[in-house]
Amino acid sequence: MDNGVRNMAKVLIVDDLEVNRLVLEDIIREMGCCPVLAESGEAALEIVGKAVPQLILSDISMPGMDGYELCSVLKGNEKTRNVPIIFISAFDHPEDVVKGLGLGGADYITKPFVPKIVQARVGVHLSLYQANLALKETNRRLQASVKEQLKQMEQEKKDVLYALAAIAAQNSCYRREHIKRLSRNCSILAQGMQLSPLFERQISDAYIDTIELAAPLCDIGNIGVPWELLRKKAALNDEERKAVQKHTDIGAQLLGDLHVGSDYNDFLSVAVDIAHYHHENWDGSGYPEGLKGNEIPLAAQIVSVAEVYCALTEKKNYSREEALEIMGREAEVKFNPDIFKICRKISRQLC
């Protein structure tokens, strides 16, 4: 064992007999370690409570708390469970060894002490203890590195999705700012809903953050629709309309095919719901599945309201009041009327 490590190592010696403590103190100090003495199990716990040693030598037979009980207490404490405990005793019966090791003891030495044997065993267990600490630190750093790499990969995938969503928006003749505006308005609307008794249990702060991130992906499926249909100013025929409406299935399929970490999948699940169902109508007249009422995922209901508001005030250049007036005429047809009421109430906050 490295002398530098030994000089830092604190070895707690627990024995009710002073002569044993002094003999072991000399043996341990000769190794270059720092011996700390305790005359009972209770005193040992007080010492450990202030500073955890790297190794413990504990007598078994002591008045009050014996060595076995001390071992059980230490192994039951998260801060001390990994500290190696070497039992010391005048008895050399197999059952004593088995019991001590069964309680979590690392080793067993007997009296009278043979200095070289004590030093050899203490040295081995201190080395193992330091090696375990080093391994745990390496694992901690590795896990942190892997977690950071996964986080970076997830962010890169999000960046790709947002880039595709931006292309889809441009194909639909939306300005570049449309995605950011839609995202912000969904967040503002969700915040307003969080303050309502109707929705406060469904909408958490984390949900608001997630819907703000996921909302821009609502029309990502438009990348699979011919751009000439998306930009066509004349009325679409039935075949063309069906082709455009397929963007909900395309978007949901694209997002659903991604397989990543659990945290990212919370975002992804909401994004899939939004992409697939944001064109469903409250009365069941929407697409792709004709869902109605609260069969429609809440995130899709929120985006549906915000998207129409953004479209009216961007493409049609309606004022806030005009857009809300138009939306109000179909509130119970296209939108959840409770969400629309909240939207109207907080509309001055919308961007």
DOPA-830647 format. One line per 8 residues: their letters; for each residue x negated, y, z of C-alpha. Coordinates in Angstrom, 1 decimal, m for minus. Example, Ala and Ser with C-alpha at 12.3 -4.5 7.8 and 13.67 -1.06 7.14 Angstrom:
// DOPA-830647
as = m12.3,m4.5,7.8  m13.7,m1.1,7.1
This chain:
// DOPA-830647
mdngvrnm = 0.0,0.0,0.0  m1.3,3.5,m0.9  m2.8,5.3,2.1  m1.0,8.5,1.1  2.3,6.7,1.4  1.3,5.1,4.7  0.4,8.5,6.2  3.9,9.7,5.4
akvlivdd = 5.7,6.5,6.6  7.5,6.7,9.9  7.9,3.3,11.6  10.4,3.1,14.5  9.4,0.7,17.3  12.3,m0.4,19.5  11.5,m2.5,22.6  12.6,m2.2,26.2
levnrlvl = 9.1,m3.2,27.4  6.6,m0.4,27.4  3.6,m2.7,27.0  5.1,m4.1,23.7  5.8,m0.6,22.4  2.2,0.5,23.1  0.6,m2.6,21.5  2.7,m2.1,18.4
ediiremg = 2.1,1.6,18.4  m1.7,1.0,18.1  m1.2,m1.6,15.4  1.0,0.7,13.3  m1.2,3.8,13.8  m4.2,1.7,12.7  m2.4,1.2,9.4  m2.3,5.0,8.9
ccpvlaes = 1.5,5.1,9.6  3.3,7.3,12.1  4.8,5.2,14.9  7.9,6.5,16.7  8.9,4.8,20.0  12.3,3.9,21.5  13.0,2.0,24.7  16.6,0.9,23.7
geaaleiv = 19.0,0.4,20.9  20.9,3.5,22.0  17.7,5.6,22.0  16.8,4.3,18.6  20.2,5.5,17.2  19.6,9.0,18.5  16.2,9.1,16.8  17.5,7.7,13.6
gkavpqli = 20.3,10.3,13.7  17.7,13.1,13.5  15.3,11.6,11.1  15.6,8.3,9.2  12.4,6.2,9.4  11.0,4.1,6.5  10.9,0.9,8.6  12.1,m0.4,11.9
lsdismpg = 10.5,m2.9,14.2  13.2,m4.0,16.7  13.1,m6.4,19.7  16.1,m8.8,19.8  16.5,m9.3,23.5  17.2,m5.9,25.1  19.6,m4.7,27.9  22.6,m2.9,26.6
mdgyelcs = 22.5,m2.9,22.8  20.4,m5.8,21.6  18.5,m6.0,18.3  21.2,m7.8,16.4  23.8,m5.1,17.4  21.4,m2.3,16.5  20.9,m4.0,13.1  24.6,m4.2,12.4
vlkgnekt = 25.1,m0.6,13.2  22.3,0.6,11.0  23.4,m1.7,8.1  26.9,m0.3,8.4  25.6,3.3,7.9  25.1,4.5,4.4  22.1,6.6,5.3  20.2,3.7,7.0
rnvpiifi = 21.5,0.5,5.4  18.5,0.3,3.1  15.9,0.8,5.8  14.1,m2.6,6.3  14.3,m4.0,9.8  11.8,m6.5,11.1  12.9,m8.4,14.2  10.4,m9.0,17.0
safdhped = 11.0,m11.6,19.7  9.4,m14.1,22.0  11.6,m16.8,20.6  10.7,m18.7,17.5  13.9,m20.8,17.0  15.2,m21.2,13.4  18.7,m20.1,14.5  17.3,m16.8,15.6
vvkglglg = 15.6,m16.3,12.3  18.8,m17.2,10.4  21.0,m14.9,12.5  18.7,m12.0,12.1  18.3,m12.4,8.3  22.1,m12.9,8.0  22.7,m9.5,9.6  20.5,m7.9,7.0
gadyitkp = 17.0,m8.1,8.7  14.1,m8.1,6.3  11.7,m10.2,8.3  10.8,m11.7,11.6  7.7,m11.7,13.8  7.0,m13.3,17.2  5.2,m12.4,20.3  2.4,m12.3,21.2
fvpkivqa = 1.5,m10.1,18.3  m1.2,m10.9,15.9  m2.2,m7.5,14.5  m3.2,m8.6,11.0  0.1,m10.5,10.6  2.1,m7.5,11.9  0.2,m5.1,9.6  0.6,m7.4,6.6
rvgvhlsl = 4.3,m7.8,7.0  4.9,m4.1,7.7  2.8,m3.2,4.7  4.7,m5.5,2.4  8.1,m4.1,3.5  7.0,m0.5,3.3  5.8,m1.1,m0.2  9.1,m2.7,m1.1
yqanlalk = 11.0,0.1,0.5  9.1,2.7,m1.5  9.4,0.7,m4.7  13.2,0.5,m4.2  13.4,4.3,m3.6  11.4,4.9,m6.8  13.6,2.5,m8.7  16.8,4.3,m7.5
etnrrlqa = 15.3,7.6,m8.4  14.4,6.3,m11.9  18.0,4.9,m12.3  19.5,8.2,m11.1  17.4,10.2,m13.7  18.3,7.6,m16.4  22.0,7.9,m15.7  21.8,11.7,m15.6
svkeqlkq = 20.0,11.6,m19.0  22.5,9.2,m20.5  25.4,11.2,m19.2  23.9,14.4,m20.7  23.3,12.7,m24.0  26.9,11.3,m24.1  28.2,14.8,m23.3  26.1,16.3,m26.1
meqekkdv = 27.4,13.6,m28.5  31.0,14.3,m27.5  30.5,18.0,m28.0  28.9,17.4,m31.4  32.0,15.3,m32.4  34.2,18.1,m31.2  32.3,20.5,m33.3  32.8,18.3,m36.4
lyalaaia = 36.5,18.1,m35.7  36.8,21.8,m35.3  34.9,22.3,m38.5  37.4,20.0,m40.3  40.3,21.8,m38.7  38.9,25.1,m39.9  38.7,23.7,m43.5  42.3,22.4,m43.2
aqnscyrr = 43.4,25.9,m42.0  41.7,27.6,m44.9  43.3,25.2,m47.3  46.6,26.2,m45.9  45.8,29.9,m46.5  45.4,30.8,m42.8  42.8,33.3,m41.8  39.7,32.1,m39.9
ehikrlsr = 41.0,33.6,m36.7  44.1,31.5,m36.8  42.6,28.5,m34.9  41.3,30.6,m32.1  44.6,32.5,m31.8  46.6,29.3,m31.7  44.4,27.8,m29.1  44.6,30.9,m26.9
ncsilaqg = 48.4,31.3,m27.2  48.9,27.6,m26.3  46.8,28.2,m23.2  48.8,31.3,m22.3  52.1,29.6,m22.8  51.0,26.5,m20.7  49.9,28.9,m17.9  53.4,30.5,m18.0
mqlsplfe = 55.0,27.0,m17.8  52.8,26.1,m14.9  54.5,28.8,m12.9  57.9,27.4,m13.6  59.6,24.8,m11.3  60.6,22.9,m14.5  57.0,22.2,m15.5  54.7,22.8,m12.5
rqisdayi = 54.3,19.1,m11.8  53.4,18.3,m15.4  50.9,21.1,m16.0  47.7,21.2,m14.1  44.7,23.5,m14.6  42.9,20.6,m16.3  45.9,20.1,m18.6  45.8,23.8,m19.6
dtielaap = 42.1,23.5,m20.5  42.7,20.3,m22.5  45.6,21.7,m24.5  43.5,24.8,m25.3  40.8,22.6,m26.7  43.1,20.2,m28.5  45.6,22.6,m30.1  43.4,23.7,m32.9
lcdignig = 43.4,20.1,m34.2  47.1,20.1,m34.8  46.8,20.4,m38.6  43.5,18.6,m39.1  45.4,16.0,m41.2  45.7,18.7,m43.9  42.2,17.7,m45.1  43.9,14.7,m46.6
vpwellrk = 46.5,16.7,m48.5  45.8,18.2,m51.9  45.1,21.8,m51.4  47.2,22.9,m54.3  50.2,21.6,m52.5  49.3,23.4,m49.3  48.9,26.7,m51.3  51.9,26.2,m53.5
kaalndee = 54.2,29.2,m53.3  57.1,27.7,m55.0  59.5,25.3,m53.3  58.1,21.7,m53.0  60.0,18.9,m54.5  60.8,15.8,m52.4  57.7,13.9,m53.4  55.5,16.9,m52.7
rkavqkht = 57.2,17.5,m49.4  56.6,13.9,m48.3  52.9,14.2,m49.3  52.5,17.3,m47.2  54.3,15.8,m44.2  51.8,12.9,m44.3  49.3,15.2,m42.7  50.7,14.3,m39.3
digaqllg = 49.9,10.6,m39.8  46.6,11.4,m41.3  45.5,13.6,m38.4  46.7,11.2,m35.8  44.9,8.3,m37.5  41.7,10.3,m37.9  41.6,11.3,m34.2  42.8,7.9,m33.0
dlhvgsdy = 39.9,6.1,m34.7  37.4,7.9,m32.5  36.1,5.8,m29.6  34.2,7.7,m27.0  33.8,8.2,m23.2  36.7,8.3,m20.8  36.5,12.1,m20.1  36.6,12.8,m23.9
ndflsvav = 39.5,10.4,m24.4  41.7,12.6,m22.2  41.2,15.4,m24.6  41.5,13.0,m27.6  44.8,11.5,m26.3  46.4,15.0,m26.1  44.9,15.9,m29.5  46.5,12.8,m31.1
diahyhhe = 49.9,13.6,m29.6  49.7,17.2,m30.9  48.5,16.2,m34.4  51.2,13.5,m34.7  54.3,15.1,m33.2  54.0,18.9,m33.5  56.5,19.0,m36.3  59.1,17.0,m34.4
nwdgsgyp = 62.2,19.1,m33.7  64.1,19.3,m30.4  67.3,18.1,m32.1  65.6,15.1,m33.8  65.5,16.6,m37.3  61.8,16.8,m37.5  59.1,14.4,m38.7  57.3,12.0,m38.8
eglkgnei = 59.5,9.9,m36.5  62.5,12.0,m35.8  61.9,12.2,m32.1  64.1,14.5,m30.1  64.2,16.2,m26.7  61.6,15.0,m24.3  60.8,12.0,m26.4  58.4,14.5,m28.0
plaaqivs = 55.1,14.7,m26.0  54.9,17.9,m24.0  51.7,19.1,m25.6  53.3,18.8,m29.0  56.3,20.8,m27.8  54.0,23.6,m26.6  52.0,23.7,m29.9  55.2,23.7,m31.9
vaevycal = 56.4,26.9,m30.3  53.0,28.6,m30.4  52.3,27.6,m34.0  55.5,29.0,m35.3  54.9,32.2,m33.5  51.4,32.5,m34.9  52.6,31.7,m38.4  55.4,34.3,m38.3
tekknysr = 53.1,37.0,m37.1  50.2,36.1,m39.4  51.5,34.9,m42.7  54.8,36.8,m42.6  53.4,39.8,m40.8  56.4,40.0,m38.5  56.1,42.0,m35.3  56.3,40.2,m31.9
eealeimg = 59.9,41.2,m31.4  60.9,40.1,m34.9  59.1,36.8,m34.6  60.8,36.0,m31.3  64.2,37.0,m32.7  63.8,34.6,m35.6  62.6,31.8,m33.3  65.5,32.4,m30.9
reaevkfn = 68.1,31.6,m33.6  66.8,28.0,m33.7  65.5,27.6,m30.2  67.7,24.6,m29.4  67.2,23.1,m32.9  63.4,23.3,m33.3  62.1,24.0,m29.8  62.6,23.0,m26.2
pdifkicr = 64.9,25.9,m25.1  63.2,26.1,m21.7  59.8,26.4,m23.3  61.0,29.1,m25.6  62.5,31.1,m22.8  59.1,31.1,m21.0  57.5,32.0,m24.3  59.8,35.0,m24.7
kisrqlc = 59.2,36.0,m21.1  55.4,36.1,m21.3  55.3,37.1,m25.0  53.5,40.4,m24.2  50.5,38.3,m23.1  50.3,36.5,m26.4  47.6,37.6,m28.7
